[in-house]
């Protein structure tokens, strides 16, 4: 089965050359394991990682502008709809027509088995947004629904999280300090204390909680309130260019913020 990938809006125009990019896995006998939809890419779209930047690389994560419906590269810091991943650019796309930027008509993958290592712009949030329609072949570390975590780990000593812990619930069985990893949009974790011991969440002046937008530590250490301390921590943009850990106190026990 062939796809119309020149990018030109329908009509008779000069021949176009194309660059093939394989971002999907194939099944037995080479059958196609994806579903696509037609899109029009906004003429101002550029790819900072492309060479030249007017050529969008196949595998770029795409999003749709709320007002125009046109496709753009996914931008987690936007507030116009392009912060919500909608699909993946199937093939490289030259955005120039006759030397000038122009809207381009092409295909976006919306369902299938995807080679995660071939994608550009995929962060934890985009992976969550696409997870109901796509399976990323490199790993199974999607965040999922934190009310139904993808796994539970017990800890009886201090622990430093990594991005690969995304979507997990950590149960403290002793005094534990959980140190958050490098910020990445979409990372999320839950923490629960089951012992009569202190539990703390440690950041780097980047936690939003209880009146502070720049806390370094949130500790649960009040006598008779330690057991049942339970928090959700999510990494998200709280303003343009401002990525923070946002802590929600699910257990309602006393938090000491510093």
Buried (B, 14 or more C-beta within 10 A) or exposed (E): EEEEBBBBEEEEEEEEEBEEBEBBEEEEEEEEEBEBEEBBBBBEBBBEEBEEEBBBBBBBBBBBBEEEEBBBBBBBEBEBBBBBBBBBBBBBBBBBBEEEBBBBBBBBBBBBBBBBEBBBBBBBBBBBBBBEBBBBBEEEBBBBEBEEBBEEEEBEEEBEBEBEBBBBBBBBBBBBBBBBBEBBBBBBBBBBBBBEBBBBBBBBEBBBBEEBBEBBBBBBBEEEBBBEBBBBBBBBBEEEEEBBBBBEBBBEBBBBBE
